[in-house]
C-alpha cells in the first residue's frame, strides 16, 4: 500500500500527466491524428506457506515475488495509462505490493512505485522502426512480473535474479511479415532506474525474437559495468528461450541463462547459469496444469547473496493448477520443492538442503 508520504506526490504526478497528455493531444490532432487512450489494471493477491515456517515471514532471499510466508498479501497491483497513434506511443503505470517493496528496494522515493513510464516515436513512416525512452519491461527472459501472463504461479529463480524492468533507450524494428523483432538498448544498468554512484558508463543490450504460428525463439544479451568507473565489475549475460505450441493443448518452454563477470577480488572470471523447462497442458477451457524444472548454479555469488561455507547450486521443481473463473479472473495453486547441494535453508534453527512451499493466488485483469 502507498504511504501518506508517497501518495500525494504520486497522485499529483498522475493528474499532471493526464492533463499534459490531454492538452498535447488536443493541440496535435490536426497534425498527428487522434490518440487512442487506454486505462487498464492488474491485481494479484496471494497466500503462501513455507513449510520451514520462518519466524520473520520471509521466503529465501533469492526470491522477490510471492516472498511473504503465512500471510494473505498483495504481490502486485497496477494501474496503467497509455495513448498511441501511428506516430507516437506513451505509457505510464503505477504499482504497489510486496514485489515492489523487495524488487525495487534500491530505488528512491516514488521511483519504486513506477512500473512503466516511457515514450516511443516512430522514426520511419513506412516501416516499424521505433525509438523508445524511459522505464520499460526488461528485454531479458520469458517471465513477466505480471503472474497471469506466466505459465506458473510463482516466478523461477532465474526470473527473480535477472532484470524485470530497465531504464534507458531502445531502438526497435519489426519486419514487414511481423516474424522478426530486433532491438538495441542503451541502459542505466542491470535493473536500475538511477545509475550507481560514481558509474558513468552506460550498459548495452540486444534482443532478437522470431515468432511463427507455433514457435517463438528469443536471444537477448546484456553487457555493462556493475561497479564504478575506478573499480569496474564487467558483466556479460545471455538469455535464450524457445516457446513451442504442440497441438491445441500443449505448450513447452525451454530456457537457458548464462553469465560471466570479472571477479576483482580473485582477479579471475566467475560465471553462473540456469537452464529451465516449463510445460503446460490445457485440461479444458477452465483448467490448465503446468510443471517446471529449473537448475540455478552460482557458486561464486555473482548474482545471489554470498553464502558462508556453502555454494548456491539449486534444483527446483513446481507444479500448479489454474482455474479460470471468468474471463481475466484466475485462481491458481502451486506446490514447489527446492534442493540445494549444500545446506542453506533454515528449518527450526537447523540448516537443511531442502525447502518446500505451497502457494495460492487470485489474479484479475481489467
Secondary structure, DSSP 8 states (H G I E B T S, - for coil): ---HHHHHHHHHHHHHHHHHHHHHHHHHHHHH---EEEEEEEEEEEEEEETT--TT-B--TT--SS-BSSEEEEEEEEEEEEEE-SSEEEEEEEEESHHHHHHTTTS-GGGGGEEEEEEEEE--TTSEEEEEEEEEE-SS-S--SSGGGSSSSS--HHHHTS-SEEEEEEEEEE-TTS-EEEEEEEESSTT-SS--TT----EEEEEEEEE-SSEEEEEEEEEEESS-SSS--EEEEEEEEEEEEETTTEEEEEEEEEEEEEETTTTEEEEEEEEEEEEEEE-SSSEEEEEEEEEEE-TT-SSS---TT---EEEEEEEEEEEEEETTEEEEEEEEEEEESS--EEETTEEESEEEEEEEEEEEE-
